[in-house]
């Protein structure tokens, strides 16, 4: 897919963050859009901002965790746009909670959105993408789909699952000599509201989960616009995987060099942070 002009792109999680940036980028290139999000007001806002581009935009209030709703969404997109070329399964949520303290409700909530939402979106649109001569699926995983982090077991599980699901799909599409290309995306720290809007479960104080959420922007080095441009470049080049952000490349290399020992560094880093915070509080 060398260009996006007059194509039809589906984006979930389109009301903010990377999804909104993708919509803006594609609209500037003349791509028609089917925008989905559970946030109706956010959808209306992004659609209004893009109205002047002249592309066809449809809005779809959607819970990606609802399989039947996703299937209806796909049918509605085909009815309104008469075709689809690019599907970007981007919607996602965050959760900070240890395995010991995590409620099943929180675990299922995250998995239903971050993993099953990708599965539903992929399967619902596959029959329609097969009808196009120029088709592509983008599934958004995370650098947390490459390595594990304390208090992120649910998020890690979902993003590792997205990676495995997508890589298996890539193999199947290649065996079938399909017209559909597929890319798995691994963003690192992107300046979005995912951390602020995520759930904070029952996490022992020593993990500093609340501080990490409050200081998320300090660790996020890539803007949504930069992430969107990198994702679309990966689509143009038919890349099967794309790392987004300089810290994603650094952590990918780090994990490859130390596939088991990297966990020791996270443990020691957390202990060092505990020591430093205790010392600082004692001094104060």
N, C-alpha and C positions, 0 to 999 in steps of 0.2 A: 504494500500500500504506500506508494511513493508520495501521494498527496491526498488531501482530505476534502477537496472541493467537490460539492454536490453529493458527498457520501452521507450516510446516516449513522450517527454514533449514539450509543446508549451509555449513560453514566449513572451509576448508583452512588449515593452519598454526594450528590451534586450540589447541595445547598451551601456548602462551605468547604474550606480547606483545599485539598488536592482536587477534589471533584469539581468545585467551582472554578478553579484555575484551569483545569482541563476544558471545561465548557467555554471559558473565555478564549482560550487559545484556539480551540477548534472553530468557534464561531468566526473569529477573525480570518480563518482560512476558508470560509465558505461552507463549513460542514453543518448539515442539519442535525438537530439534537433532540433526543428523548431523555429528559432529565428526571431522575427519580430520587426521592428522599422522604424520610418520615416527617421532616420539618417543612410543613406547608408554607409558612411565611418566608422561610429561607429560599424555597423554590421560586416563589413569586418574585422575590427581590432579585435573584440572579437572572431570571427570565426578563424582568424589566430592564436590567442593565444591558442585556444582549439584544433587546428588541431592535435597536438601530442598525444592527449588522445585516438585517434582512434575511437571515436564514430561518427555516422553519423550526420552531421550538414547541415541543409538547411537554407539559408538566404532569408528573405522576406521583401522587402521594403514596408511598410504598413502604411497607415493613418487609425487608428482605428475608426475615426469619419465617415468613409465612409462605409456604410453598405454593399454595393455590393462588395467593395474591401475585406472586412472581410470574406464574404461568399466565394469569389474566393480563398482567402488565406486558408480557411479551406479545400476546395476541393483539393488545391494544396498539402497541408500537407498530406492528405490521399493518394494522388497519389504517392508522393515521399516516404513516410514512411510506407504505407500500414496499418496504424493504429495510434491511439492516446490514451494515458493513462492519461496524466496530462495536464490540461490547466490552465495557470496562467495569469489572466488578470491584468497586472501590470502597463501598460502605464498610465502616468498622467502628468499634467502640473499645474502650480501655477499662481495665480492672486491675487494681493493686491489692493482692491478698495472698497470704501464705497458704500452702496446701492444707496445713493442719487446721487453720481457721476458716478456710473458704466454705461458704455455703454452696450446696448443690444448685440453688436458685441462681446465684451469681455465675457459677461455672456454665450452666446451661444457657443463661442469657447471652453470655459472650460467645459461646460456641455457635449458638443459633444464628447470630449475626455474622461473625467473622469467618466462620467456616461454612455452615450450611447456606448462608446467603450467597457465597461464591458458587457452591454446588448448584443451588437452584437457578441462579442467574446463568450459569454455563449451560446446564441441561435444557432450560426453557428456550434458549435462543439458538442452540445448535441446529435444530431442523431448519430454522429460517436462514441462518448463516450459510448453510449448504446450498441455498438457492442463489447465493450471490457469487459472482466471479472474483470478488475482491473482499475477503473477509478476515477478521482478526479478533481474537479474544485476549483481553488483558486481565489477569488476576493479580490483585495486589496482596502480596505477602508482607514481609517486614524483615529487617535485619534480625529481629527476634524469631524469624524462621530459619536462621542460620546458627544461632547460639542461644543458650538459656540464661536467664537472669532471675535472681531471687525476687519473690513476690509477683512474678509474671508467668506462673505455670500455666494458667488458663490461656493467656495471650500467646505464650510460646506454643502451647498445644495446637491452638487454632492456626497460627501462622506456619508452623511446621507442616500441619495437615494441608494447608493451601499449597504449599510447595510440593508435597508429594502428589497431591491430586493433579496439579497442573503439569508436573513433569511426566506423569503417566499419560495424561491426555495428549501431551506433545508427541510421545512415542506412538500412540494409537493413530493420531492424525497423519503422522509421517508414514506409518505402515499402510494406511488406507490411501496414500497419495492424495490427501484431501486438499480442497481449495482453501481451507481455513488454516491460518497461522495462529500461534499462541505464544504469549509472553508472560513470564512471571516476574513481578516487580518486587524489589527489596529496598524500600526506603529506610533511611536512618532517621535522625531527628529532623522532622519537618515542622515548621512553625504553624501549627494548627491548634484547634481547641480540643483535640481528642483527649489530652490528659485532664484538662479542666472539666470536661463534660463526662469523664469516666467515673466509674464507681470506686469508692474507697471502702474496701471491706475491713474485716477485723484483722489488722496487721500489727504484730508486736512493735513496740516503739523503736526497738533497735534497728529496724530496717529502714527507718527514715522515709517511708513511702509518701507521707504527706509533704515533706520537704522537697522530695524529688518532683512531685506534681507541681508544687508552687514555683519551683525553679526550672520548670521544663524549658522555657524559652532560652535560658542560658545554655542549654545543651543542644538546642535545635539550631543547626547551622545552615539549613536550606529552606528557602521560601517555597510556598506552594507553587508559585509561577515557575521557579526553577525546576521543581520536581515535575511539573506538567510537561515542560519542554523536554526534559530527559526521557520521560515516558513515551512521548510521541516520537521522539527520535528513535527509540528502541523499536517502535512499531514500523517506522519507515524502513529500518534496516533489517526487519524480521529477526530481531534478537530473541532467543529463547529465554534469556534472563537478563535483568538489568539492575545494577546497584545504583541507588539514588543518594547522592550526597558524599562528600569526601570521607566522612566518618564510616560510611557503609563499606567503602573500599578498604579502609584501615582495619575494620573489625573482621571483614571477610578473610583478609590475609592472616590476621592474628589467629582466627579460629582454625584456619588450614594448617598453620605452623604448630599450633598447640591444641589439637582436637579434644584432648582430655584435660590437660593441665590448665586450660584457660579458666576452668571453674574455680581452681584454687585461687586465682587472682581476684575473682569476684568475692570469694570468701574473705580473703585477706583485706581487700578494699573496704568491705563492709565493716570488718572489725576495726580497721584503722579509722574509719569515719566515726564509729562508736566511741573510740578512745578520744578522738579530737573533740567531739561534741561534749563528752563528759568533762573533759579538761576545761573547755571553754565555759561550760555552765558553772563549774566549780570556781573558776577565776572570777566570773561575774558575781 
